[in-house]
Amino acid sequence: MSNLKKSNINIEVLTNENNLPEKIKWSAKEGGVEEATAEAMFLALWDKKQNAAMRIDLWNKEFNTDDMKKFMHQTLLTLADSFERATGEKNMSEDLRDYCHHFADKMGILPPLS
C-alpha cells in the first residue's frame, strides 16, 4: 500500500451571464483555509507531455488596475523566491528581483521611504 497522502485545493468561480468572474472562492482545509474569497488568481501548472505551462488567470470586475499592478509585482517576487528554492540559481533570482524593483518603480507602486 502506498504512503501517498491526498490533499485538495478547491477553487470556485461564480460568473455572470457573460461568463465573466464575479466571485472567486477557495478552500484548502489542510492549510486551514475554508471558503476564502479572492479578487484575482493566477494558476500555473506544468504539463510535462506538452512541455508547457498551462495557465488560468482570472479577476473579478471590482479588481482595479492599481491592485493588478501590486498583484503582478508580488507574484513576480514570489516566483523569484520559488525559482531560487527549486534551482539554487541565486544570481538569476536576484536579477528577477531587480526587475521587480524596476517594475514597481515604473508602475508607481514602490512603498514610500521612511
C-alpha positions as CSV (number, residue, x, y, z in Angstrom):
1,M,0.0,0.0,0.0
2,S,1.2,3.5,-0.9
3,N,2.1,6.1,1.7
4,L,0.8,8.9,-0.5
5,K,-1.5,11.4,1.1
6,K,-4.3,13.2,-0.7
7,S,-4.8,16.9,-0.4
8,N,-7.4,19.1,-2.1
9,I,-7.4,22.7,-3.0
10,N,-10.8,23.8,-4.3
11,I,-11.5,26.9,-6.4
12,E,-15.0,28.0,-7.1
13,V,-15.6,30.7,-9.7
14,L,-19.0,32.3,-9.9
15,T,-19.6,34.0,-13.3
16,N,-22.2,36.4,-14.6
17,E,-24.3,36.0,-17.8
18,N,-21.3,36.9,-19.9
19,N,-19.2,34.2,-18.3
20,L,-17.0,36.9,-16.5
21,P,-15.9,36.2,-13.0
22,E,-18.0,37.8,-10.3
23,K,-16.6,35.9,-7.2
24,I,-13.7,33.7,-6.6
25,K,-13.7,31.4,-3.5
26,W,-11.1,28.9,-2.5
27,S,-10.6,26.3,0.2
28,A,-7.6,24.3,1.4
29,K,-8.8,22.5,4.5
30,E,-5.4,21.1,5.4
31,G,-4.0,24.6,5.3
32,G,-6.8,25.9,7.5
33,V,-8.5,27.8,4.6
34,E,-12.2,27.4,4.1
35,E,-14.4,29.5,1.7
36,A,-11.9,32.3,1.5
37,T,-12.6,35.0,-1.1
38,A,-10.2,36.4,-3.7
39,E,-10.5,39.1,-6.2
40,A,-7.9,37.6,-8.6
41,M,-5.9,34.5,-9.2
42,F,-3.0,33.2,-11.3
43,L,-2.8,29.4,-11.5
44,A,0.1,27.7,-13.4
45,L,0.6,24.0,-13.9
46,W,3.4,22.2,-15.7
47,D,2.4,19.7,-18.4
48,K,5.4,17.5,-19.0
49,K,3.9,15.9,-22.1
50,Q,3.4,19.2,-23.8
51,N,6.5,20.7,-22.2
52,A,4.4,23.8,-21.5
53,A,2.8,25.8,-18.7
54,M,-1.0,25.6,-18.5
55,R,-2.4,28.7,-17.0
56,I,-5.6,30.2,-15.7
57,D,-5.7,33.9,-15.0
58,L,-8.9,35.3,-13.5
59,W,-10.0,38.5,-11.9
60,N,-13.4,40.0,-11.0
61,K,-14.8,43.3,-12.2
62,E,-14.0,45.1,-9.0
63,F,-10.3,44.3,-9.3
64,N,-8.8,47.6,-10.3
65,T,-5.7,48.4,-12.3
66,D,-3.7,49.6,-9.2
67,D,-4.4,46.3,-7.4
68,M,-3.4,44.4,-10.6
69,K,-0.1,46.2,-10.6
70,K,0.6,45.2,-7.0
71,F,-0.6,41.7,-7.5
72,M,1.7,41.2,-10.5
73,H,4.6,42.7,-8.6
74,Q,4.1,40.5,-5.6
75,T,3.6,37.4,-7.8
76,L,6.8,38.1,-9.7
77,L,8.7,38.4,-6.4
78,T,7.3,35.1,-5.2
79,L,8.3,33.5,-8.5
80,A,11.9,34.7,-7.9
81,D,11.8,33.0,-4.4
82,S,10.3,29.8,-5.8
83,F,12.9,29.7,-8.6
84,E,15.8,30.1,-6.2
85,R,14.4,27.4,-3.9
86,A,13.8,25.0,-6.7
87,T,17.1,25.5,-8.7
88,G,19.6,27.2,-6.4
89,E,20.1,29.9,-9.1
90,K,20.7,32.8,-6.7
91,N,22.1,35.2,-9.3
92,M,19.2,34.8,-11.7
93,S,16.8,35.1,-8.9
94,E,18.4,38.3,-7.8
95,D,18.2,39.6,-11.4
96,L,14.5,38.8,-11.3
97,R,14.1,40.7,-8.0
98,D,16.0,43.6,-9.5
99,Y,13.5,43.6,-12.4
100,C,10.7,43.5,-9.9
101,H,12.0,46.7,-8.3
102,H,12.2,48.3,-11.7
103,F,8.6,47.1,-12.4
104,A,7.4,48.6,-9.1
105,D,9.2,51.9,-9.8
106,K,7.7,52.2,-13.3
107,M,4.2,51.3,-12.1
108,G,4.5,53.8,-9.2
109,I,3.8,51.2,-6.6
110,L,7.1,51.4,-4.6
111,P,6.3,52.0,-0.9
112,P,7.3,55.4,0.4
113,L,10.7,55.6,2.0
114,S,10.6,56.3,5.7
